[in-house]
Amino acid sequence: MGLVDDNKNKEKDAPQESDGEGGGAGVSSKTTSDDSSFYTTDQDDVNDGESTLHLGPQRTLKEQLEKDKDDESLRKWKEQLLGSVDISSIGETLDPEVKFLSVAIESPERPYMPLSIPEDGKPEGLWFTLKEGSHYRLKFSFQVGNNIVSGLRYTNTVWKSGLRVFSTKDMIGTYSPQQEPYTHEMPEETAPSGFMARGSYTAKSKFVDDDNKCHLEINYTFDIRKDWASKD
């Protein structure tokens, strides 16, 4: 859901605790690696599984708490990760459930821009418009249920005129189940500018975990124009 200016490729690697506004026990590694800005390739998509971390057999929360319970350091780490989760209400479900509640684009140049999330992940028509050269960031909120979601990451691939021109991956983090939603903000990006940058794009955004389970996929179109669209 983003493009960056040709002259502003960036790399950040600063693991830290999640800034989730839900007050939960998410552990986020805010790593951004913009593979390229405006390059063409005949590859169809980002290889989501190329650097997957294998954590061993999947277990329910109760099983994870029982495992290594005599190891004090591991026990404290799990307690920190789980926070105030009521284990008795979680049950024995293996698969985590991640439900995205809202997605929005924030920019200092215009009002908050919420985006609808259709159930089929395919917004009809133009999903949004970016002003060329504008600074913006993606912000979203989500709930986690059933089990811990490990290594949740965001991938985004953009095409123009059938050619892939941009792709990126961002690590979001590991989150325990809780009723309160988590909120996450992506790093700020800059929309490209100039005659060649303007026009219509198609894109695919995915939220995938360490087990390569896709919790949300959105296929959409957007425009880059000289100014923000007045209807947004």
Backbone as CSV, one residue per row, in Angstrom:
resi,resn,N_x,N_y,N_z,CA_x,CA_y,CA_z,C_x,C_y,C_z
1,MET,0.832,-1.195,0.000,0.000,0.000,0.000,0.865,1.241,0.000
2,GLY,2.125,1.080,-0.489,2.966,2.250,-0.444,3.992,2.269,-1.545
3,LEU,4.427,3.440,-1.881,5.525,3.662,-2.792,6.456,4.644,-2.128
4,VAL,7.732,4.558,-2.449,8.666,5.526,-1.889,9.391,6.222,-3.014
5,ASP,9.862,7.435,-2.734,10.581,8.215,-3.728,11.879,7.528,-4.098
6,ASP,12.301,7.670,-5.338,13.535,7.043,-5.815,14.725,7.380,-4.950
7,ASN,14.779,8.589,-4.449,15.964,9.051,-3.721,15.852,8.858,-2.228
8,LYS,14.828,8.076,-1.804,14.624,7.945,-0.363,14.458,6.505,0.053
9,ASN,15.268,5.599,-0.524,15.295,4.227,-0.027,15.802,4.245,1.397
10,LYS,15.263,3.354,2.215,15.637,3.379,3.618,15.662,1.987,4.189
11,GLU,16.497,1.804,5.215,16.558,0.546,5.929,16.620,0.841,7.401
12,LYS,15.743,0.185,8.153,15.722,0.363,9.598,15.699,-1.011,10.240
13,ASP,16.418,-1.136,11.346,16.424,-2.400,12.061,16.545,-2.096,13.536
14,ALA,15.414,-1.848,14.180,15.425,-1.456,15.587,14.353,-2.207,16.333
15,PRO,14.610,-3.482,16.751,13.613,-4.238,17.487,13.199,-3.511,18.746
16,GLN,11.891,-3.496,19.009,11.394,-2.838,20.194,10.011,-3.368,20.498
17,GLU,9.510,-2.994,21.684,8.191,-3.440,22.048,7.161,-2.755,21.188
18,SER,6.052,-3.485,20.958,4.996,-2.929,20.128,4.405,-1.695,20.778
19,ASP,3.939,-0.753,19.905,3.291,0.438,20.413,1.786,0.308,20.306
20,GLY,1.294,-0.925,20.362,-0.136,-1.158,20.227,-0.924,-0.352,21.238
21,GLU,-1.907,0.391,20.751,-2.689,1.230,21.639,-3.660,0.428,22.492
22,GLY,-3.826,-0.862,22.159,-4.739,-1.681,22.937,-4.167,-2.062,24.286
23,GLY,-2.897,-1.731,24.521,-2.297,-2.028,25.806,-1.966,-3.487,25.979
24,GLY,-1.852,-4.222,24.866,-1.620,-5.651,24.945,-0.150,-5.977,25.021
25,ALA,0.122,-7.270,24.917,1.482,-7.734,25.098,2.098,-8.126,23.782
26,GLY,1.966,-7.302,22.777,2.570,-7.588,21.492,4.056,-7.285,21.533
27,VAL,4.846,-8.091,20.837,6.273,-7.834,20.709,6.529,-7.562,19.244
28,SER,6.949,-6.353,18.930,7.070,-5.943,17.534,8.523,-5.721,17.177
29,SER,8.915,-6.233,16.012,10.224,-5.922,15.460,9.996,-5.046,14.250
30,LYS,10.111,-3.739,14.427,9.766,-2.796,13.367,10.914,-2.705,12.375
31,THR,10.987,-3.685,11.501,12.026,-3.730,10.513,11.448,-3.389,9.161
32,THR,12.024,-2.412,8.484,11.558,-2.014,7.173,12.676,-2.217,6.181
33,SER,12.387,-2.911,5.103,13.380,-3.093,4.053,12.699,-2.888,2.715
34,ASP,12.830,-1.709,2.158,12.241,-1.426,0.859,13.139,-2.021,-0.206
35,ASP,12.648,-3.112,-0.841,13.486,-3.830,-1.785,13.970,-2.928,-2.913
36,SER,13.115,-2.045,-3.377,13.497,-1.142,-4.446,12.414,-0.110,-4.635
37,SER,12.753,0.965,-5.302,11.771,1.970,-5.651,11.715,2.062,-7.161
38,PHE,10.562,1.724,-7.720,10.349,1.798,-9.152,11.385,0.992,-9.925
39,TYR,11.262,-0.315,-9.841,12.034,-1.172,-10.711,11.047,-2.098,-11.393
40,THR,11.405,-2.589,-12.562,10.504,-3.466,-13.295,11.041,-4.882,-13.279
41,THR,10.133,-5.839,-13.224,10.494,-7.247,-13.181,9.305,-8.040,-13.649
42,ASP,9.561,-9.258,-14.086,8.460,-10.100,-14.522,8.008,-11.052,-13.429
43,GLN,8.537,-10.900,-12.216,8.083,-11.724,-11.111,6.691,-11.289,-10.707
44,ASP,5.877,-12.257,-10.306,4.486,-11.954,-9.997,4.286,-11.434,-8.590
45,ASP,5.116,-11.879,-7.631,4.810,-11.539,-6.256,6.050,-11.625,-5.402
46,VAL,5.942,-11.126,-4.180,7.011,-11.234,-3.197,7.026,-12.649,-2.655
47,ASN,8.195,-13.243,-2.483,8.286,-14.582,-1.921,8.137,-14.497,-0.416
48,ASP,6.905,-14.678,0.054,6.622,-14.481,1.471,7.359,-15.466,2.358
49,GLY,7.682,-16.644,1.839,8.242,-17.658,2.721,9.735,-17.793,2.654
50,GLU,10.426,-16.879,1.962,11.843,-17.072,1.729,12.675,-16.963,2.984
51,SER,12.202,-16.256,4.001,12.986,-16.104,5.222,12.150,-16.465,6.447
52,THR,11.274,-17.453,6.280,10.393,-17.838,7.377,11.178,-18.477,8.511
53,LEU,10.895,-18.088,9.707,11.504,-18.670,10.892,10.639,-19.832,11.356
54,HIS,11.205,-21.037,11.403,10.461,-22.216,11.813,10.582,-22.398,13.325
55,LEU,9.473,-22.353,14.002,9.474,-22.382,15.457,9.129,-23.745,16.036
56,GLY,9.037,-24.782,15.173,8.716,-26.107,15.677,7.219,-26.368,15.670
57,PRO,6.791,-27.486,16.259,5.382,-27.863,16.235,4.494,-26.801,16.876
58,GLN,3.347,-26.575,16.262,2.404,-25.609,16.799,1.703,-26.192,18.011
59,ARG,1.501,-25.355,19.041,0.874,-25.804,20.275,-0.196,-24.815,20.703
60,THR,-1.159,-25.296,21.478,-2.143,-24.393,22.047,-1.471,-23.557,23.131
61,LEU,-2.151,-22.509,23.584,-1.586,-21.669,24.637,-1.326,-22.466,25.905
62,LYS,-2.255,-23.329,26.258,-2.076,-24.125,27.472,-0.851,-25.023,27.353
63,GLU,-0.673,-25.614,26.179,0.490,-26.474,25.977,1.780,-25.660,26.022
64,GLN,1.748,-24.450,25.490,2.940,-23.616,25.521,3.313,-23.218,26.938
65,LEU,2.311,-22.997,27.782,2.593,-22.639,29.169,3.124,-23.834,29.952
66,GLU,2.629,-25.013,29.621,3.093,-26.216,30.317,4.515,-26.584,29.898
67,LYS,4.813,-26.348,28.627,6.140,-26.687,28.119,7.189,-25.776,28.765
68,ASP,8.272,-26.364,29.208,9.379,-25.626,29.823,8.935,-24.816,31.041
69,LYS,7.905,-25.280,31.751,7.405,-24.514,32.892,8.414,-24.431,34.028
70,ASP,9.395,-25.327,34.016,10.415,-25.295,35.065,11.566,-24.342,34.730
71,ASP,11.565,-23.811,33.523,12.600,-22.851,33.122,12.090,-21.456,33.467
72,GLU,12.666,-20.846,34.504,12.160,-19.577,35.016,12.233,-18.457,33.986
73,SER,13.327,-18.395,33.231,13.464,-17.323,32.245,12.407,-17.444,31.151
74,LEU,12.158,-18.660,30.688,11.124,-18.869,29.665,9.739,-18.578,30.229
75,ARG,9.525,-18.962,31.467,8.219,-18.727,32.084,7.942,-17.231,32.182
76,LYS,8.939,-16.454,32.601,8.756,-15.013,32.720,8.528,-14.371,31.354
77,TRP,9.259,-14.872,30.326,9.078,-14.326,28.985,7.654,-14.585,28.492
78,LYS,7.151,-15.797,28.740,5.794,-16.130,28.301,4.755,-15.297,29.056
79,GLU,5.000,-15.076,30.338,4.073,-14.258,31.109,4.052,-12.816,30.582
80,GLN,5.214,-12.311,30.209,5.285,-10.958,29.654,4.560,-10.891,28.318
81,LEU,4.747,-11.915,27.492,4.109,-11.946,26.186,2.599,-12.051,26.302
82,LEU,2.127,-12.889,27.220,0.693,-13.139,27.344,-0.018,-12.053,28.129
83,GLY,0.698,-11.339,28.986,0.073,-10.266,29.744,-1.049,-10.789,30.625
84,SER,-2.216,-10.178,30.475,-3.353,-10.528,31.333,-4.323,-11.487,30.654
85,VAL,-3.843,-12.284,29.711,-4.715,-13.213,28.997,-5.311,-14.222,29.966
86,ASP,-6.621,-14.416,29.876,-7.312,-15.423,30.671,-7.229,-16.746,29.932
87,ILE,-6.293,-17.607,30.333,-6.060,-18.851,29.621,-7.298,-19.738,29.608
88,SER,-8.086,-19.691,30.673,-9.273,-20.544,30.759,-10.306,-20.198,29.697
89,SER,-10.241,-18.979,29.172,-11.220,-18.562,28.162,-10.721,-18.767,26.738
90,ILE,-9.465,-19.207,26.594,-8.887,-19.356,25.268,-9.257,-20.692,24.635
91,GLY,-9.287,-21.740,25.448,-9.596,-23.056,24.919,-8.362,-23.748,24.387
92,GLU,-8.581,-24.715,23.492,-7.493,-25.545,22.989,-7.280,-25.349,21.491
93,THR,-7.572,-24.160,20.984,-7.461,-23.906,19.556,-6.013,-23.650,19.160
94,LEU,-5.568,-24.340,18.106,-4.193,-24.180,17.649,-3.992,-22.906,16.845
95,ASP,-4.850,-22.658,15.885,-4.642,-21.568,14.945,-5.040,-20.221,15.535
96,PRO,-4.152,-19.236,15.455,-4.523,-17.888,15.893,-5.514,-17.273,14.901
97,GLU,-6.357,-16.409,15.412,-7.307,-15.691,14.568,-6.958,-14.206,14.630
98,VAL,-6.663,-13.633,13.480,-6.335,-12.210,13.398,-7.420,-11.529,12.565
99,LYS,-8.119,-10.604,13.179,-9.204,-9.898,12.501,-8.834,-8.418,12.397
100,PHE,-8.781,-7.912,11.173,-8.442,-6.515,10.958,-9.709,-5.669,11.038
101,LEU,-9.670,-4.686,11.911,-10.833,-3.861,12.183,-10.852,-2.579,11.351
102,SER,-9.694,-2.005,11.104,-9.640,-0.758,10.344,-8.288,-0.618,9.663
103,VAL,-8.326,0.055,8.523,-7.117,0.415,7.793,-7.283,1.870,7.365
104,ALA,-6.232,2.654,7.518,-6.335,4.070,7.164,-4.991,4.588,6.685
105,ILE,-5.046,5.685,5.934,-3.850,6.394,5.505,-3.801,7.719,6.247
106,GLU,-2.660,7.995,6.866,-2.464,9.246,7.580,-1.415,10.088,6.867
107,SER,-1.704,11.374,6.756,-0.756,12.304,6.146,-0.900,13.657,6.836
108,PRO,0.216,14.343,7.090,0.118,15.675,7.694,-0.512,16.700,6.762
109,GLU,-0.703,16.324,5.508,-1.204,17.262,4.509,-2.714,17.205,4.323
110,ARG,-3.379,16.223,4.937,-4.813,16.090,4.721,-5.464,15.363,5.901
111,PRO,-6.793,15.405,6.006,-7.466,14.721,7.111,-7.267,13.208,7.055
112,TYR,-7.515,12.602,8.185,-7.460,11.148,8.334,-8.283,10.473,7.243
113,MET,-7.722,9.458,6.571,-8.381,8.836,5.431,-8.642,7.345,5.709
114,PRO,-9.805,6.991,6.304,-10.127,5.578,6.551,-10.463,4.863,5.249
115,LEU,-10.113,3.587,5.178,-10.368,2.781,3.987,-11.235,1.584,4.369
116,SER,-12.231,1.307,3.566,-13.099,0.159,3.837,-12.367,-1.134,3.495
117,ILE,-12.711,-2.208,4.220,-12.100,-3.515,3.983,-13.212,-4.483,3.590
118,PRO,-13.450,-4.712,2.322,-14.490,-5.669,1.907,-14.158,-7.080,2.387
119,GLU,-15.178,-7.884,2.597,-14.962,-9.245,3.076,-14.142,-10.066,2.099
120,ASP,-14.321,-9.822,0.793,-13.570,-10.593,-0.197,-12.186,-9.997,-0.468
121,GLY,-11.841,-8.879,0.210,-10.535,-8.276,0.031,-10.340,-7.596,-1.310
122,LYS,-11.442,-7.253,-1.983,-11.342,-6.630,-3.302,-12.212,-5.373,-3.356
123,PRO,-11.686,-4.242,-2.925,-12.454,-2.992,-3.004,-12.859,-2.696,-4.446
124,GLU,-14.057,-2.230,-4.614,-14.544,-1.908,-5.952,-14.019,-0.546,-6.394
125,GLY,-13.568,-0.498,-7.627,-13.103,0.765,-8.170,-11.818,1.251,-7.523
126,LEU,-11.633,2.565,-7.553,-10.436,3.195,-7.007,-10.508,3.195,-5.481
127,TRP,-9.493,2.617,-4.823,-9.543,2.515,-3.357,-9.114,3.823,-2.700
128,PHE,-8.103,4.478,-3.249,-7.656,5.763,-2.692,-6.773,6.472,-3.716
129,THR,-6.500,7.739,-3.443,-5.611,8.547,-4.284,-4.530,9.170,-3.412
130,LEU,-3.298,9.138,-3.886,-2.180,9.779,-3.209,-1.746,11.007,-4.008
131,LYS,-1.407,12.054,-3.301,-0.831,13.229,-3.950,0.654,12.970,-4.183
132,GLU,1.118,13.268,-5.373,2.527,13.040,-5.674,3.424,13.824,-4.706
133,GLY,4.487,13.169,-4.239,5.427,13.810,-3.332,4.946,13.940,-1.903
134,SER,3.763,13.441,-1.601,3.225,13.591,-0.247,3.849,12.588,0.716
135,HIS,3.867,12.964,1.990,4.329,12.071,3.055,3.096,11.417,3.691
136,TYR,3.166,10.126,3.893,2.008,9.407,4.428,2.465,8.129,5.120
137,ARG,1.576,7.553,5.875,1.844,6.264,6.505,0.549,5.468,6.610
138,LEU,0.684,4.168,6.671,-0.449,3.258,6.831,-0.644,2.955,8.311
139,LYS,-1.880,3.019,8.777,-2.205,2.712,10.158,-3.371,1.727,10.182
140,PHE,-3.280,0.709,11.022,-4.364,-0.264,11.086,-4.520,-0.802,12.500
141,SER,-5.697,-1.318,12.776,-5.958,-1.945,14.065,-6.471,-3.359,13.816
142,PHE,-6.176,-4.259,14.758,-6.561,-5.659,14.587,-6.702,-6.322,15.944
143,GLN,-7.463,-7.395,15.975,-7.635,-8.208,17.175,-7.015,-9.576,16.955
144,VAL,-6.481,-10.152,18.033,-5.895,-11.488,17.983,-6.682,-12.386,18.929
145,GLY,-7.083,-13.548,18.444,-7.820,-14.500,19.266,-7.254,-15.902,19.157
146,ASN,-7.664,-16.765,20.067,-7.366,-18.207,20.092,-5.942,-18.550,20.530
147,ASN,-4.948,-17.970,19.882,-3.575,-18.362,20.152,-2.633,-17.216,19.776
148,ILE,-1.367,-17.358,20.128,-0.364,-16.355,19.785,-0.142,-16.365,18.277
149,VAL,-0.130,-15.192,17.666,0.261,-15.086,16.260,1.723,-14.667,16.227
150,SER,2.526,-15.471,15.569,3.976,-15.281,15.596,4.472,-14.715,14.269
151,GLY,5.284,-13.683,14.356,5.933,-13.132,13.174,4.977,-12.572,12.143
152,LEU,3.953,-11.868,12.591,3.018,-11.251,11.643,3.758,-10.198,10.826
153,ARG,3.651,-10.267,9.519,4.349,-9.334,8.653,3.432,-8.860,7.525
154,TYR,3.806,-7.717,6.981,3.047,-7.066,5.921,3.873,-7.067,4.652
155,THR,3.287,-7.528,3.549,3.950,-7.456,2.256,3.071,-6.655,1.301
156,ASN,3.708,-5.921,0.422,2.964,-5.091,-0.517,3.674,-5.105,-1.862
157,THR,2.912,-5.362,-2.913,3.452,-5.401,-4.263,2.600,-4.496,-5.148
158,VAL,3.260,-3.686,-5.969,2.559,-2.693,-6.794,2.954,-2.875,-8.253
159,TRP,1.953,-2.796,-9.125,2.164,-2.896,-10.563,1.646,-1.641,-11.268
160,LYS,2.298,-1.299,-12.375,1.791,-0.242,-13.249,1.918,-0.723,-14.690
161,SER,0.819,-0.676,-15.389,0.778,-1.140,-16.784,1.283,-2.574,-16.909
162,GLY,0.951,-3.407,-15.919,1.307,-4.823,-15.966,2.701,-5.154,-15.496
163,LEU,3.519,-4.173,-15.176,4.882,-4.412,-14.710,4.991,-4.107,-13.228
164,ARG,5.668,-4.989,-12.514,5.851,-4.742,-11.084,6.879,-3.650,-10.893
165,VAL,6.505,-2.597,-10.167,7.384,-1.445,-9.994,7.844,-1.247,-8.554
166,PHE,7.251,-1.993,-7.629,7.609,-1.771,-6.227,7.186,-2.981,-5.396
167,SER,7.993,-3.322,-4.404,7.603,-4.333,-3.428,8.295,-4.041,-2.111
168,THR,7.639,-4.400,-1.029,8.209,-4.148,0.293,7.724,-5.195,1.284
169,LYS,8.471,-5.390,2.346,8.075,-6.248,3.453,8.323,-5.495,4.747
170,ASP,7.401,-5.612,5.685,7.564,-4.998,6.993,7.166,-5.998,8.062
171,MET,8.044,-6.222,9.038,7.703,-7.071,10.166,6.843,-6.279,11.142
172,ILE,5.710,-6.859,11.535,4.810,-6.218,12.487,5.096,-6.724,13.895
173,GLY,5.167,-8.057,14.079,5.548,-8.586,15.378,4.776,-9.821,15.787
174,THR,4.942,-10.207,17.037,4.277,-11.356,17.643,3.317,-10.861,18.700
175,TYR,2.083,-11.363,18.678,1.032,-10.838,19.547,0.246,-11.958,20.209
176,SER,-0.091,-11.737,21.469,-0.911,-12.690,22.205,-2.388,-12.352,22.036
177,PRO,-3.278,-13.307,22.236,-4.713,-13.024,22.115,-5.214,-12.130,23.242
178,GLN,-6.095,-11.225,22.898,-6.735,-10.364,23.880,-7.957,-9.712,23.238
179,GLN,-8.854,-9.218,24.080,-10.077,-8.607,23.569,-9.822,-7.213,23.006
180,GLU,-8.907,-6.469,23.621,-8.622,-5.117,23.154,-7.828,-5.177,21.847
181,PRO,-8.143,-4.307,20.901,-7.422,-4.324,19.620,-6.016,-3.746,19.748
182,TYR,-5.140,-4.220,18.892,-3.810,-3.645,18.747,-3.861,-2.597,17.632
183,THR,-3.011,-1.588,17.745,-2.882,-0.587,16.695,-1.422,-0.522,16.264
184,HIS,-1.210,-0.493,14.959,0.160,-0.478,14.443,0.275,0.566,13.340
185,GLU,1.370,1.302,13.356,1.647,2.288,12.314,2.883,1.863,11.533
186,MET,2.774,1.905,10.218,3.914,1.622,9.361,4.841,2.837,9.309
187,PRO,6.093,2.638,8.928,6.995,3.781,8.768,6.470,4.745,7.706
188,GLU,6.819,6.005,7.854,6.381,7.009,6.885,7.027,6.771,5.519
189,GLU,6.239,6.992,4.478,6.725,6.866,3.108,6.465,8.163,2.356
190,THR,7.123,8.292,1.214,6.932,9.449,0.352,6.488,8.982,-1.021
191,ALA,5.361,9.481,-1.471,4.868,9.115,-2.793,5.785,9.694,-3.863
192,PRO,6.040,8.940,-4.916,6.887,9.476,-5.994,6.193,10.634,-6.702
193,SER,6.968,11.413,-7.419,6.408,12.581,-8.104,6.955,12.659,-9.520
194,GLY,6.301,13.467,-10.315,6.726,13.631,-11.693,5.746,13.007,-12.666
195,PHE,5.888,13.370,-13.911,4.963,12.915,-14.948,4.889,11.394,-15.023
196,MET,6.027,10.716,-14.952,6.055,9.262,-15.088,5.423,8.564,-13.893
197,ALA,5.396,9.214,-12.750,4.845,8.586,-11.546,3.330,8.668,-11.488
198,ARG,2.762,9.661,-12.140,1.311,9.833,-12.073,0.600,8.750,-12.872
199,GLY,-0.618,8.440,-12.417,-1.404,7.452,-13.128,-2.014,6.430,-12.201
200,SER,-2.517,5.336,-12.773,-3.215,4.290,-12.018,-2.284,3.107,-11.762
201,TYR,-2.464,2.506,-10.600,-1.670,1.362,-10.177,-2.599,0.257,-9.664
202,THR,-2.141,-0.973,-9.747,-2.802,-2.083,-9.069,-1.844,-2.609,-8.007
203,ALA,-2.385,-3.164,-6.942,-1.531,-3.596,-5.835,-2.152,-4.770,-5.088
204,LYS,-1.292,-5.482,-4.376,-1.729,-6.572,-3.509,-1.021,-6.419,-2.160
205,SER,-1.798,-6.307,-1.090,-1.250,-6.240,0.263,-1.660,-7.496,1.025
206,LYS,-0.711,-8.064,1.764,-0.990,-9.297,2.509,-0.428,-9.194,3.920
207,PHE,-1.134,-9.810,4.862,-0.674,-9.931,6.241,-0.518,-11.427,6.526
208,VAL,0.723,-11.871,6.692,1.042,-13.291,6.786,1.858,-13.533,8.045
209,ASP,1.667,-14.708,8.678,2.441,-15.018,9.882,3.553,-16.020,9.579
210,ASP,4.267,-16.449,10.629,5.408,-17.348,10.454,5.021,-18.715,9.908
211,ASP,3.756,-19.084,10.056,3.276,-20.353,9.502,2.774,-20.188,8.077
212,ASN,3.052,-19.008,7.497,2.598,-18.668,6.144,1.083,-18.678,6.012
213,LYS,0.394,-18.454,7.110,-1.054,-18.298,7.061,-1.370,-16.845,6.737
214,CYS,-2.151,-16.633,5.699,-2.527,-15.276,5.299,-3.797,-14.878,6.039
215,HIS,-3.713,-13.842,6.861,-4.858,-13.389,7.646,-5.680,-12.331,6.918
216,LEU,-5.067,-11.660,5.952,-5.807,-10.693,5.148,-5.037,-10.456,3.858
217,GLU,-5.763,-10.485,2.746,-5.193,-10.124,1.451,-6.133,-9.116,0.795
218,ILE,-5.572,-8.012,0.346,-6.364,-6.968,-0.302,-5.787,-6.705,-1.689
219,ASN,-6.622,-6.850,-2.693,-6.252,-6.549,-4.069,-6.997,-5.281,-4.483
220,TYR,-6.271,-4.256,-4.908,-6.914,-2.960,-5.089,-6.218,-2.130,-6.163
221,THR,-6.839,-1.022,-6.505,-6.252,-0.047,-7.426,-6.184,1.309,-6.729
222,PHE,-5.196,2.115,-7.088,-5.087,3.470,-6.551,-4.436,4.356,-7.595
223,ASP,-4.554,5.659,-7.396,-3.974,6.638,-8.312,-2.945,7.495,-7.597
224,ILE,-1.985,7.981,-8.353,-1.107,9.068,-7.915,-1.397,10.252,-8.823
225,ARG,-1.777,11.385,-8.222,-2.156,12.562,-8.983,-1.405,13.797,-8.476
226,LYS,-1.657,14.927,-9.145,-1.015,16.175,-8.725,-1.525,16.640,-7.361
227,ASP,-2.741,16.244,-7.030,-3.320,16.667,-5.753,-4.208,15.559,-5.225
228,TRP,-4.562,15.673,-3.928,-5.484,14.717,-3.333,-6.846,14.814,-4.044
229,ALA,-7.513,13.697,-4.185,-8.825,13.705,-4.792,-9.827,14.337,-3.818
230,SER,-10.652,15.235,-4.301,-11.579,15.949,-3.431,-12.633,15.043,-2.839
231,LYS,-12.913,13.920,-3.474,-13.934,12.995,-2.969,-13.425,12.111,-1.857
232,ASP,-12.079,12.046,-1.615,-11.528,11.193,-0.556,-11.888,11.720,0.813
